[in-house]
Amino acid sequence: RGEGHTVFFDRESLPPGEAYDRHIREAVQSCDRFVFLLSAASIAPGSYALSELAMARERWPVPAGHVLPVALGELDYDALPPYLGALTVFRPSGDAVAEVVALLGAQAGRRRTRIASGAATTLAALTLAAALGWWFAQREASERPAIASGPSNAASAPPVSASEPAAAPITEPVRLVGMLTNTGWMLAIDLVGPMRPREIFIRWDGEAEFRSTGLQAIRDQQTGLPLPRMDIEAEVDAKAPLAKRRIELRFDDAAGRSHGPYALVFDPQAQAVASTRSVLEATTGSWLSFREYPAGHRLVYFTHLVSYRNGLREIRYSVDNDALDKRLRITPDWSGPGAPRIREGDPIMVEIPMAARFVNVQIVYADGSIAPARRFAVRPG
């Protein structure tokens, strides 16, 4: 709520005396982001949480880009539901709520979101609220207009008062916002303008025909028509993972008029850097973690940063000074179908003196841009 979201919480959002299954199912069917908190209780046989996950599976047979599993505490990953097996599990290193909300905000970009949180039932909430739930993020339909293809198709604008500043011209009406998932790229379509899309069509370079992105089960609140899917799945090119690809996009509006096509370029490295920067800026508290061992050793872990390796080139750091004279070179990994995993031998930790007071960190992104240095107080752990 503090971030401006509308929150769905079972004890407040489920009407007393009514069947909660229907309300929960409607919540799942009306969202486009399902965040599942993984705990020993939520994945135990007979857990109602598994029924909620089944509702998500009904809506999205392919979960990539829609379902975000979040691990809370120690888990037996062999016991994960098969539906989640192909997804990267997000493991908060600090405050789980803060990090998940930050991650959702980073993924949502400029779009406003509607977030809901719930537990299996009102009774289950009493025992599982800390370990079980979900947040739903739904784009506000009123803030998801698309663009007009030209002045002849533009809707007439209301008169602007002399005291009101004129709206800035739209310089980038169509763009793609990429996120690397476990199965490949998920590209969100960002359309800005006065016309509302009824259906969106895309054509990659080399394809002869346009194809529809598909329609959602929920309807546009203004037109009553099914909302178009606003995302595209794309595989990682194993032979040329950083090669730019051309894509054309066109759409039909609610009146049946066609707009476009618009020529776009999908740049994997630029998208990897942009999404990495967005997530890391929203989760600065998770950059480092510290651990002590009985033999008098203290380690600092860079696991959170290295997990976004495909958007990074180097980690610079120094202990108890601002020199930033130590380097951890980051090697991208595009060998798999999607987001890279931590591998044996990755530079995820270094030893620091037991008396160390702080660690300064600066990251260099894959495109050579450099983030401001940040100072982290050494926390015993």
Backbone hydrogen bonds in HBPLUS format (Angstrom, degrees):
<---DONOR---> <-ACCEPTOR-->    atom                        ^
c    i                          cat <-CA-CA->   ^        H-A-AA   ^      H-
h    n   atom  resd res      DA  || num        DHA   H-A  angle D-A-AA Bond
n    s   type  num  typ     dist DA aas  dist angle  dist       angle   num
A0004-GLY N   A0001-ARG O   2.90 MM   3  5.04 160.9  1.94 109.3 114.0     1
A0115-ILE N   A0006-THR O   3.03 MM 109  5.58 116.2  2.45 131.8 149.0     2
A0117-SER N   A0008-PHE O   2.10 MM 109  4.87 139.5  1.24 127.6 144.5     3
A0012-GLU N   A0009-PHE O   2.89 MM   3  5.50 149.1  1.99 121.2 131.0     4
A0013-SER N   A0009-PHE O   2.60 MM   4  5.37 155.8  1.66 162.5 166.6     5
A0014-LEU N   A0010-ASP O   3.11 MM   4  5.19 152.0  2.19 133.9 134.3     6
A0018-GLU N   A0015-PRO O   3.41 MM   3  5.93 152.9  2.49 136.5 133.9     7
A0024-ILE N   A0020-TYR O   2.92 MM   4  6.14 163.9  1.95 160.7 165.2     8
A0025-ARG N   A0021-ASP O   2.85 MM   4  6.02 164.4  1.87 154.4 159.3     9
A0026-GLU N   A0022-ARG O   2.88 MM   4  6.08 157.3  1.93 148.7 155.1    10
A0027-ALA N   A0023-HIS O   2.97 MM   4  6.17 148.8  2.07 140.3 148.9    11
A0028-VAL N   A0024-ILE O   2.97 MM   4  6.31 155.1  2.03 151.1 157.4    12
A0029-GLN N   A0025-ARG O   2.90 MM   4  6.14 159.5  1.94 150.3 156.3    13
A0030-SER N   A0026-GLU O   3.00 MM   4  6.09 129.8  2.26 139.9 151.6    14
A0031-CYS N   A0028-VAL O   3.40 MM   3  5.53 169.8  2.41 107.1 109.6    15
A0032-ASP N   A0137-ALA O   3.38 MM 105  6.04 154.4  2.45 123.7 130.9    16
A0137-ALA N   A0033-ARG O   3.34 MM 104  4.97 141.4  2.50 114.7 124.9    17
A0034-PHE N   A0066-HIS O   2.78 MM  32  6.08 166.7  1.80 163.9 166.8    18
A0068-LEU N   A0034-PHE O   2.80 MM  34  6.16 159.0  1.84 149.8 155.6    19
A0035-VAL N   A0135-TRP O   3.21 MM 100  5.20 140.2  2.38 135.5 145.9    20
A0036-PHE N   A0068-LEU O   2.97 MM  32  6.19 144.0  2.10 131.8 143.1    21
A0070-VAL N   A0036-PHE O   2.85 MM  34  6.04 164.5  1.87 157.0 157.4    22
A0037-LEU N   A0133-GLY O   3.31 MM  96  5.68 155.0  2.37 155.7 156.1    23
A0038-LEU N   A0070-VAL O   2.61 MM  32  5.68 170.9  1.62 157.2 160.6    24
A0072-LEU N   A0038-LEU O   2.91 MM  34  5.81 153.3  1.98 160.5 161.4    25
A0043-ILE N   A0039-SER O   3.31 MM   4  6.46 145.4  2.43 150.6 156.3    26
A0044-ALA N   A0041-ALA O   3.33 MM   3  5.19 164.6  2.36 101.1 105.4    27
A0047-SER N   A0044-ALA O   3.00 MM   3  5.58 154.8  2.06 146.3 145.9    28
A0050-LEU N   A0047-SER O   3.11 MM   3  5.62 141.3  2.27 108.0 116.5    29
A0051-SER N   A0048-TYR O   2.85 MM   3  5.01 125.9  2.15  99.2 114.4    30
A0052-GLU N   A0048-TYR O   3.02 MM   4  6.50 149.4  2.12 149.3 158.2    31
A0053-LEU N   A0049-ALA O   2.86 MM   4  6.21 149.2  1.96 144.9 154.1    32
A0054-ALA N   A0050-LEU O   2.93 MM   4  6.14 142.6  2.07 135.1 145.1    33
A0055-MET N   A0051-SER O   3.08 MM   4  6.46 141.3  2.24 139.9 149.8    34
A0055-MET N   A0052-GLU O   3.12 MM   3  5.07 122.4  2.47  91.6 105.9    35
A0056-ALA N   A0052-GLU O   3.16 MM   4  6.58 150.4  2.25 143.2 150.6    36
A0057-ARG N   A0053-LEU O   2.89 MM   4  6.24 150.4  1.98 145.5 154.4    37
A0058-GLU N   A0054-ALA O   2.93 MM   4  6.22 145.5  2.05 144.0 152.5    38
A0059-ARG N   A0055-MET O   3.26 MM   4  6.59 149.6  2.35 141.4 148.5    39
A0059-ARG N   A0056-ALA O   3.10 MM   3  5.20 119.0  2.49  94.9 109.6    40
A0060-TRP N   A0056-ALA O   2.81 MM   4  6.06 165.8  1.83 158.4 162.6    41
A0066-HIS N   A0063-PRO O   2.89 MM   3  5.43 161.1  1.93 145.0 146.7    42
A0067-VAL N   A0063-PRO O   2.99 MM   4  5.29 160.6  2.02 154.3 154.2    43
A0090-PHE N   A0069-PRO O   2.90 MM  21  6.19 163.6  1.93 165.1 159.5    44
A0071-ALA N   A0090-PHE O   2.89 MM  19  6.18 160.3  1.93 158.7 165.2    45
A0079-ALA N   A0076-ASP O   2.85 MM   3  5.51 156.9  1.90 118.5 126.1    46
A0080-LEU N   A0077-TYR O   3.33 MM   3  5.29 168.3  2.34 102.8 105.5    47
A0084-LEU N   A0081-PRO O   2.90 MM   3  5.66 151.1  1.99 124.9 131.8    48
A0085-GLY N   A0082-PRO O   3.01 MM   3  4.96 154.5  2.08 103.4 111.7    49
A0087-LEU N   A0084-LEU O   3.09 MM   3  5.53 166.6  2.11 119.3 123.2    50
A0099-GLU N   A0095-ASP O   3.04 MM   4  6.22 163.9  2.07 155.9 160.6    51
A0100-VAL N   A0096-ALA O   2.92 MM   4  6.02 159.8  1.96 152.6 158.0    52
A0101-VAL N   A0097-VAL O   2.96 MM   4  6.08 170.2  1.97 156.0 159.1    53
A0102-ALA N   A0098-ALA O   2.94 MM   4  6.05 153.9  2.01 141.3 149.3    54
A0103-LEU N   A0099-GLU O   2.88 MM   4  6.03 154.6  1.94 142.0 149.0    55
A0104-LEU N   A0100-VAL O   2.87 MM   4  6.12 163.8  1.90 155.4 159.3    56
A0105-GLY N   A0101-VAL O   2.93 MM   4  6.09 155.9  1.99 144.5 151.6    57
A0106-ALA N   A0102-ALA O   2.91 MM   4  6.14 151.1  1.99 145.6 153.5    58
A0107-GLN N   A0103-LEU O   2.93 MM   4  6.19 156.6  1.99 150.0 156.2    59
A0108-ALA N   A0104-LEU O   2.84 MM   4  5.97 148.1  1.94 146.4 155.5    60
A0109-GLY N   A0105-GLY O   3.18 MM   4  6.30 133.8  2.40 137.5 147.3    61
A0111-ARG N   A0108-ALA O   3.27 MM   3  5.67 150.1  2.36 136.6 131.3    62
A0114-ARG N   A0138-GLN O   3.05 MM  24  4.88 124.0  2.37 115.1 130.9    63
A0138-GLN N   A0114-ARG O   2.95 MM  24  4.88 135.6  2.15 118.3 131.8    64
A0116-ALA N   A0136-PHE O   3.10 MM  20  4.82 119.9  2.48 109.7 125.2    65
A0136-PHE N   A0116-ALA O   3.00 MM  20  4.82 126.6  2.29 113.0 127.6    66
A0125-ALA N   A0121-THR O   2.84 MM   4  6.01 145.2  1.96 148.2 157.5    67
A0126-LEU N   A0123-LEU O   3.09 MM   3  5.53 141.1  2.25 107.0 116.9    68
A0127-THR N   A0124-ALA O   3.03 MM   3  5.51 141.6  2.18 110.6 120.4    69
A0128-LEU N   A0124-ALA O   2.75 MM   4  5.72 152.8  1.82 162.5 172.0    70
A0129-ALA N   A0125-ALA O   3.15 MM   4  4.59 136.4  2.35 122.7 121.9    71
A0131-ALA N   A0128-LEU O   2.84 MM   3  5.23 147.4  1.95 113.6 124.1    72
A0132-LEU N   A0128-LEU O   2.76 MM   4  5.44 130.7  2.00 169.7 174.2    73
A0143-GLU N   A0140-GLU O   2.89 MM   3  5.38 154.7  1.96 113.1 121.5    74
A0144-ARG N   A0141-ALA O   3.18 MM   3  5.20 163.0  2.21 112.9 111.3    75
A0146-ALA N   A0195-MET O   2.34 MM  49  5.02 138.9  1.50 142.3 157.8    76
A0153-ASN N   A0150-GLY O   3.04 MM   3  5.55 146.0  2.16 113.9 123.2    77
A0154-ALA N   A0151-PRO O   3.24 MM   3  5.09 151.9  2.32  98.1 106.4    78
A0164-GLU N   A0161-SER O   2.97 MM   3  5.19 156.1  2.03 107.3 115.1    79
A0192-VAL N   A0173-PRO O   3.00 MM  19  5.01 145.8  2.12 146.3 151.3    80
A0175-ARG N   A0190-ASP O   3.12 MM  15  5.29 145.1  2.25 140.0 149.2    81
A0190-ASP N   A0175-ARG O   2.96 MM  15  5.29 173.0  1.97 163.6 161.3    82
A0177-VAL N   A0188-ALA O   2.90 MM  11  5.01 161.1  1.94 145.0 151.1    83
A0188-ALA N   A0177-VAL O   2.81 MM  11  5.01 165.5  1.83 148.0 142.9    84
A0179-MET N   A0186-MET O   2.93 MM   7  5.28 136.2  2.12 137.2 150.9    85
A0186-MET N   A0179-MET O   2.86 MM   7  5.28 157.1  1.92 153.1 160.9    86
A0181-THR N   A0184-GLY O   2.73 MM   3  5.26 164.4  1.75 170.0 167.4    87
A0184-GLY N   A0181-THR O   3.41 MM   3  5.26 154.9  2.48  97.2 104.2    88
A0339-ALA N   A0181-THR O   2.54 MM 158  5.15 146.6  1.65 122.4 134.0    89
A0185-TRP N   A0234-ALA O   2.70 MM  49  4.92 155.8  1.75 172.9 168.9    90
A0234-ALA N   A0185-TRP O   2.94 MM  49  4.92 158.9  1.99 139.2 141.4    91
A0187-LEU N   A0232-ILE O   2.75 MM  45  4.98 177.5  1.75 157.9 158.7    92
A0232-ILE N   A0187-LEU O   2.74 MM  45  4.98 144.0  1.87 135.0 147.3    93
A0189-ILE N   A0230-MET O   2.72 MM  41  5.13 171.3  1.73 144.3 144.8    94
A0198-ARG N   A0252-ASP O   2.59 MM  54  5.51 173.1  1.60 156.8 156.6    95
A0199-GLU N   A0252-ASP O   3.33 MM  53  5.42 152.8  2.41 139.2 141.8    96
A0252-ASP N   A0199-GLU O   2.93 MM  53  5.42 157.9  1.98 156.3 163.6    97
A0213-THR N   A0200-ILE O   2.94 MM  13  5.84 154.6  2.01 153.1 154.0    98
A0201-PHE N   A0250-ARG O   2.79 MM  49  5.32 171.2  1.80 165.8 163.2    99
A0250-ARG N   A0201-PHE O   2.95 MM  49  5.32 161.1  1.99 149.6 154.3   100
A0202-ILE N   A0211-ARG O   2.84 MM   9  5.51 159.9  1.88 151.9 152.2   101
A0211-ARG N   A0202-ILE O   2.89 MM   9  5.51 157.5  1.94 149.0 154.7   102
A0203-ARG N   A0248-GLU O   2.93 MM  45  5.17 141.5  2.08 146.5 149.5   103
A0248-GLU N   A0203-ARG O   2.87 MM  45  5.17 164.7  1.90 141.8 146.7   104
A0207-GLU N   A0204-TRP O   2.95 MM   3  5.57 164.6  1.97 141.4 143.1   105
A0205-ASP N   A0246-ARG O   2.90 MM  41  5.23 145.9  2.01 155.6 145.9   106
A0229-ARG N   A0214-GLY O   2.82 MM  15  5.42 165.2  1.84 143.1 140.2   107
A0216-GLN N   A0227-LEU O   2.70 MM  11  5.36 172.3  1.71 173.0 175.7   108
A0227-LEU N   A0218-ILE O   3.02 MM   9  6.26 167.5  2.04 152.3 151.8   109
A0220-ASP N   A0225-LEU O   2.65 MM   5  5.45 166.4  1.67 162.3 161.3   110
A0224-GLY N   A0220-ASP O   2.90 MM   4  5.11 149.3  1.99 136.3 143.8   111
A0243-ALA N   A0240-ALA O   3.15 MM   3  5.37 167.4  2.17 113.5 117.1   112
A0245-ARG N   A0266-PHE O   2.91 MM  21  5.08 159.1  1.95 140.9 147.8   113
A0266-PHE N   A0245-ARG O   2.67 MM  21  5.08 171.1  1.68 165.0 163.9   114
A0247-ILE N   A0264-LEU O   3.00 MM  17  5.23 163.8  2.03 139.0 140.1   115
A0264-LEU N   A0247-ILE O   2.79 MM  17  5.23 158.9  1.83 165.4 172.3   116
A0249-LEU N   A0262-TYR O   2.97 MM  13  5.15 149.7  2.06 136.5 146.2   117
A0262-TYR N   A0249-LEU O   2.69 MM  13  5.15 151.2  1.77 142.6 151.8   118
A0251-PHE N   A0259-HIS O   3.03 MM   8  5.38 156.0  2.09 144.9 152.6   119
A0259-HIS N   A0251-PHE O   2.78 MM   8  5.38 150.0  1.87 159.2 169.6   120
A0253-ASP N   A0257-ARG O   2.86 MM   4  5.47 155.9  1.91 151.5 158.2   121
A0256-GLY N   A0253-ASP O   2.88 MM   3  5.27 163.4  1.91 117.0 121.7   122
A0271-GLN N   A0267-ASP O   2.91 MM   4  6.09 159.5  1.95 160.7 167.5   123
A0272-ALA N   A0268-PRO O   2.83 MM   4  5.98 155.5  1.89 147.9 154.9   124
A0273-VAL N   A0269-GLN O   2.90 MM   4  6.12 160.6  1.94 152.8 157.5   125
A0274-ALA N   A0270-ALA O   2.92 MM   4  6.06 162.1  1.95 145.4 150.8   126
A0275-SER N   A0271-GLN O   2.92 MM   4  6.04 170.2  1.93 152.4 155.0   127
A0276-THR N   A0272-ALA O   2.96 MM   4  5.94 154.9  2.02 140.6 148.5   128
A0277-ARG N   A0273-VAL O   2.83 MM   4  5.94 165.0  1.85 151.6 156.1   129
A0278-SER N   A0274-ALA O   2.98 MM   4  6.14 160.0  2.02 145.6 151.3   130
A0279-VAL N   A0275-SER O   3.02 MM   4  6.21 165.0  2.04 149.5 152.6   131
A0280-LEU N   A0276-THR O   2.89 MM   4  5.99 172.3  1.90 158.1 160.7   132
A0281-GLU N   A0277-ARG O   2.92 MM   4  5.91 157.2  1.98 147.9 153.9   133
A0282-ALA N   A0278-SER O   3.27 MM   4  6.35 136.9  2.47 133.3 143.7   134
A0282-ALA N   A0279-VAL O   3.09 MM   3  5.17 128.4  2.36  96.3 110.2   135
A0283-THR N   A0279-VAL O   3.04 MM   4  6.21 117.8  2.44 140.2 156.5   136
A0283-THR N   A0280-LEU O   3.25 MM   3  5.04 146.5  2.37  93.3 102.9   137
A0286-SER N   A0283-THR O   2.99 MM   3  5.62 164.0  2.02 120.8 126.1   138
A0287-TRP N   A0284-THR O   3.19 MM   3  5.44 171.5  2.20 114.1 116.6   139
A0289-SER N   A0301-TYR O   3.23 MM  12  5.15 142.6  2.37 132.2 139.6   140
A0301-TYR N   A0289-SER O   2.72 MM  12  5.15 171.6  1.72 160.1 162.8   141
A0291-ARG N   A0299-LEU O   2.97 MM   8  5.28 152.2  2.05 149.0 152.5   142
A0299-LEU N   A0291-ARG O   2.81 MM   8  5.28 167.9  1.83 160.0 163.7   143
A0293-TYR N   A0297-HIS O   2.87 MM   4  5.27 152.6  1.95 157.2 159.8   144
A0296-GLY N   A0293-TYR O   3.00 MM   3  5.87 152.0  2.08 133.6 134.8   145
A0352-ILE N   A0298-ARG O   2.91 MM  54  5.72 164.5  1.93 155.0 159.6   146
A0300-VAL N   A0350-VAL O   2.90 MM  50  5.61 163.9  1.92 166.5 171.3   147
A0350-VAL N   A0300-VAL O   3.07 MM  50  5.61 148.8  2.17 148.6 157.8   148
A0302-PHE N   A0348-ILE O   2.51 MM  46  4.82 166.8  1.52 146.8 151.6   149
A0305-LEU N   A0302-PHE O   3.08 MM   3  5.53 117.5  2.49 109.1 123.2   150
A0306-VAL N   A0302-PHE O   3.01 MM   4  6.25 170.2  2.02 162.9 165.9   151
A0307-SER N   A0303-THR O   2.98 MM   4  6.10 143.5  2.12 149.9 158.6   152
A0308-TYR N   A0305-LEU O   2.99 MM   3  5.65 162.0  2.03 117.7 123.6   153
A0309-ARG N   A0306-VAL O   3.02 MM   3  4.90 129.8  2.28 125.0 118.8   154
A0311-GLY N   A0308-TYR O   3.09 MM   3  5.99 166.7  2.11 127.2 131.4   155
A0312-LEU N   A0309-ARG O   3.03 MM   3  5.08 166.4  2.05 110.2 114.6   156
A0366-ALA N   A0311-GLY O   2.95 MM  55  5.18 157.8  2.00 117.5 116.2   157
A0313-ARG N   A0364-VAL O   2.78 MM  51  5.53 163.8  1.80 159.8 154.0   158
A0330-ILE N   A0313-ARG O   3.04 MM  17  5.10 172.5  2.04 130.6 129.1   159
A0314-GLU N   A0364-VAL O   3.26 MM  50  5.06 160.7  2.30 137.0 137.8   160
A0364-VAL N   A0314-GLU O   2.85 MM  50  5.06 167.2  1.87 158.3 156.6   161
A0315-ILE N   A0328-LEU O   2.91 MM  13  5.01 156.3  1.97 140.7 148.5   162
A0328-LEU N   A0315-ILE O   2.81 MM  13  5.01 142.9  1.95 147.8 157.4   163
A0316-ARG N   A0362-GLN O   2.73 MM  46  5.02 174.4  1.73 170.0 168.3   164
A0362-GLN N   A0316-ARG O   2.77 MM  46  5.02 153.4  1.84 151.0 152.2   165
A0317-TYR N   A0326-LYS O   3.00 MM   9  5.29 156.2  2.06 136.7 142.9   166
A0326-LYS N   A0317-TYR O   3.07 MM   9  5.29 149.5  2.17 159.1 165.7   167
A0318-SER N   A0360-ASN O   3.05 MM  42  5.27 142.3  2.19 138.3 144.7   168
A0360-ASN N   A0318-SER O   2.83 MM  42  5.27 162.0  1.87 158.6 163.5   169
A0320-ASP N   A0358-PHE O   2.97 MM  38  5.26 155.2  2.03 139.4 146.8   170
A0346-ASP N   A0343-ARG O   3.09 MM   3  5.66 158.9  2.14 137.0 136.8   171
A0348-ILE N   A0346-ASP O   2.84 MM   2  5.66 129.4  2.10 112.9  97.1   172
A0356-ALA N   A0353-PRO O   3.07 MM   3  5.25 166.2  2.09 111.7 115.0   173
A0378-VAL N   A0357-ARG O   2.94 MM  21  5.40 174.0  1.95 129.8 130.8   174
A0359-VAL N   A0376-PHE O   2.85 MM  17  5.24 154.6  1.92 144.8 152.9   175
A0376-PHE N   A0359-VAL O   2.86 MM  17  5.24 159.5  1.90 145.4 152.4   176
A0361-VAL N   A0374-ARG O   2.79 MM  13  5.30 160.3  1.83 154.0 160.9   177
A0374-ARG N   A0361-VAL O   2.76 MM  13  5.30 159.1  1.80 153.3 160.0   178
A0371-ALA N   A0363-ILE O   2.99 MM   8  5.59 173.6  1.99 171.4 173.3   179
A0365-TYR N   A0369-SER O   2.82 MM   4  5.40 157.8  1.87 166.8 170.3   180
A0368-GLY N   A0365-TYR O   2.89 MM   3  5.38 163.3  1.92 122.3 125.0   181
